[in-house]
Amino acid sequence: MTTTVERLSCADVDAVSALLPVVGGNTTVPLLDGTQRTYANLDYAASAPALEAVAARVTEVLPLYASVHRGAGYLSQVSTALYESARQTIARFVDARPDDVAIITRNTTDSLNLLAGVIPPGGRVLVLDVEHHANLLPWVHSADGHGHSTTILPIARTVAETLVKLRDELARQRYALLTVTGASNVTGESLPLEEVIALAHAEGTRVAVDGAQLVPHRGFSLAATDADYIAFSGHKTYAPFGAGALVGRRDWLDAGSPYLAGGGAVRDVRADRTVWQPAPARHEAGSPNVIGAIALAEACDRLAALPPGALAAHEEALRGRLVAGLSAIEGVEIARIWPDSAPPVGVLTFTVPGHNPGLVAAYLSAEHGIGVRDGRFCAHPLLAHLNASDGAIRASVGVGTTSEAVDRLVGALSQYLSDGPTSGYEIVDGCWAVVEDTRPLVVVHGLDHLAATAAAACGPALDD
Ligand SMILES: Cc1ncc(COP(=O)(O)O)c(C=O)c1O
């Protein structure tokens, strides 16, 4: 089976990987044939590796780490200043307006749950049925407790028709908030954000953008798009140290219920009353993730310092290479939500009808050292819409991805379809595994209790 990959130029595709090296870019993994291969990480959409610069920054600041906000000691003051400066960097990275507020959260899920808790009482929320569960469930489930209601609007066949549907729905009844993905975690596609925001604002509706897949891949500007809120995750933005962010309009965040009740969020507490701080402290009770925030800020600075358009060009070249390669393999179907959407970010989902996605993903890992994701990607309604309720395979790229990784996936898939796997595979605890896996388990503290082969490392299957 031949592919058209060879026809696409390699030139400059790998330039960004050299500009912004990631930790573990050369890590090798064992294959079933007894050899080792550099890991082809095509799962950036789930979690991206740390930038080397981020790891170096964490190492630099750890000796300065101490309690923040309430410590009189010298290092407490240094750590407080570093934490607050990280907040400013994160806000600047998404081009926040001067009166916006940046709250350090755990991740996008946390940010959107926080926002769901501050919608003014009685406010209605509108969401499309293409969203990741993180931008679906907080609105549906917090609705009861917070006195707001949520409408889930089915998308239409094209972007143009979806915009018309949105416009009509926004005009039909008053919504406090429209919350929309900046880029789908399934296909990398998006609606034209600025048009969506203009439609919503014309009806007095605010807009929150789920930036989990947009911010790390393209960057984002609150000021330029006029979006009201942006939520994103550090672990998808090359800073896997447990911090995320919610940035946006101050008024709801100052007035809404504190996300967590506890120390740091209050001004004064008596037995019969509590006086809460305004945002951001209002929503950051407990000891904050100082190192995570500093790591995220470093990643933001490094991404912002890339030449304009370099990241988008890198990802578009890699994704284009992937599309060309996969399209040339008979029996592979690439998922698209809309035929008329703008070029997607570096995320691509495909199916191989007649072949179980979990089996294909296990084969790619065990026999080729490739990491992809299979399942329904926490976007069950969208997968149903795409006729892929049995699951699909997702490959996603980022700054550390090379053209070799993309080519390896295309070659491995061709080989799978022409020759089949060399080993037997079976389902163990809900996930596909090699029968009698002989790959050695990496020797690292924390895995000592497991048997010495990779078969032992399969965790329980969670929500896919
Ligand atoms: C589009 C999108 N939104 C939200 C999330 C949730 O992100 P997190 O798990 O970091 O909270 C994800 C994670 O994959 C995502 O892709």
The ligand as an SDF file (V2000), in Angstrom:
LIG
                    3D

 16 16  0  0  0  0  0  0  0  0999 V2000
  -11.7070   20.7850   24.6260 C   0  0  0  0  0  0  0  0  0  0  0  0
  -11.4290   20.3270   26.0330 C   0  0  0  0  0  0  0  0  0  0  0  0
  -12.0610   20.9240   27.0300 N   0  0  0  0  0  0  0  0  0  0  0  0
  -11.8400   20.5900   28.3020 C   0  0  0  0  0  0  0  0  0  0  0  0
  -10.9700   19.5860   28.6270 C   0  0  0  0  0  0  0  0  0  0  0  0
  -10.7290   19.2400   30.0550 C   0  0  0  0  0  0  0  0  0  0  0  0
   -9.4270   19.5600   30.3730 O   0  0  0  0  0  0  0  0  0  0  0  0
   -8.8170   19.1430   31.7770 P   0  0  0  0  0  0  0  0  0  0  0  0
   -8.8510   17.6570   31.8110 O   0  0  0  0  0  0  0  0  0  0  0  0
   -7.4390   19.6630   31.7440 O   0  0  0  0  0  0  0  0  0  0  0  0
   -9.6550   19.7510   32.8060 O   0  0  0  0  0  0  0  0  0  0  0  0
  -10.3070   18.9070   27.6210 C   0  0  0  0  0  0  0  0  0  0  0  0
   -9.3950   17.7900   27.9380 C   0  0  0  0  0  0  0  0  0  0  0  0
   -9.0840   16.9570   27.1270 O   0  0  0  0  0  0  0  0  0  0  0  0
  -10.5250   19.2990   26.2880 C   0  0  0  0  0  0  0  0  0  0  0  0
   -9.8800   18.7160   25.2830 O   0  0  0  0  0  0  0  0  0  0  0  0
  1  2  1  0
  2  3  1  0
  2 15  2  0
  3  4  2  0
  4  5  1  0
  5  6  1  0
  5 12  2  0
  6  7  1  0
  7  8  1  0
  8  9  2  0
  8 10  1  0
  8 11  1  0
 12 13  1  0
 12 15  1  0
 13 14  2  0
 15 16  1  0
M  END
$$$$
